[in-house]
Amino acid sequence: MKTLGKLSAAEMAERRQVMLQTAFRLFSERSIEAVSMADIAAETDYNLRSFQRYFHSKDALVVETAKWAMEAFTNVNRKRSPEMTGTAAETYAFFLDSFLRMYREHSDILRFNQYFNIYIKARRVDAEQMQPYSGMIDAIKARFHAVYEKGRQDGTLRTDVPEEKMFSATLHLMLAVVTRYAVGLAYDAGVDPEEELMFQRDMLLQAYTKQ
């Protein structure tokens, strides 16, 4: 069993990364409720006391894990983004396609997100505790705002629809449907997830763009 001792900032950051990766893996595999901090500490080969130097409570660990997982995906995904070189409608289409990519390549994030939503509601995690995760969502909103404003200029987005309504509907509808398939909640064994996901993606694209 390892202890942390006196470490450099880089060493501490590396160990924190290992702890978050391990927490994410166990949470997404077993559910958040089923995994204790002691379980995660044992998997990382650090004792619980050392582990708690980084995360003072399970709630704090869960929120930080959610932030880490989503940031890891968005940072990689952003490198594939057309940014603002195309039309606002093209960038909005990329935003929609990002949910499909998460389903195809990172279903573990969607499983974790399902457990995360259940956990924070059951635990009544307050706004202050949620701030690390909320701040990450705010950054996504800021990027969406830039797309929306470009749509106002180039006329390819339905900016008669309020920005907050467009963002909320897009985020919640796409996240809900990809999560449904990722956690195995398709009731019809003969259903084609790709076909249904693309259908919803195309409906939102048609609803909010002028192409």
C-alpha positions, 0 to 999 in steps of 0.5 A: 500500500502506497502513501503520498509522502512529500511529492512535487506538484507534477507527481501529485497531479499524476496521482490525482489523475490515476485516482480519477481514472480509477474512480471513473472506471469503477463507477461506470462499471458498477454504479456510483452507489456500489463503489466506496472510496475505500474500494477506489483507494484499494484499486489505486494501491494508496491507503484511504487516508492518503486518498482523502488528501485529494478528495475529502468526501465521496460527493467531492470525488463523484463531482470531480470525476464527472468533470474530468470525464466530460472534459477529457471527451470535450478536449479531444472532440474539440480538436475535430471541431470545424470551430468557426470556419464553416457556417453556424449550421455546420458547427451546430451539426458537429455539436449534434454529431458529438453525441453520436460519437460519444455513444459509438466510442465512449459509452462508459461516459454515458453509463457514468452520467446515468449513475451520476444523475441518480446519485446527485439527486439522491444525495441532494448535492448542492450547487456549491458542491456541484460547481466544478461540474457546473463550471464545465457545463458553463464552458460548453454553453459559452461555445454554444453561444458563439455558434448561436451568435454566428448564426445570427450573423450568417442566417443559418440558425433559427435565432428566432428560437431563444438560445437557452431553449435551443441549447437545453433541448439539444443537450437534453434530447441528444444526451437522453437518447444516446444514454438510453442505448448505451445503458441498454434501455431499448425495449425492442430487440429489433431496433436499429440504434444508429437509425433512430439516433440519426433520425433524432439528430436530423430532426433537431438539425431541421428544427433549428437550422435554415439550410 
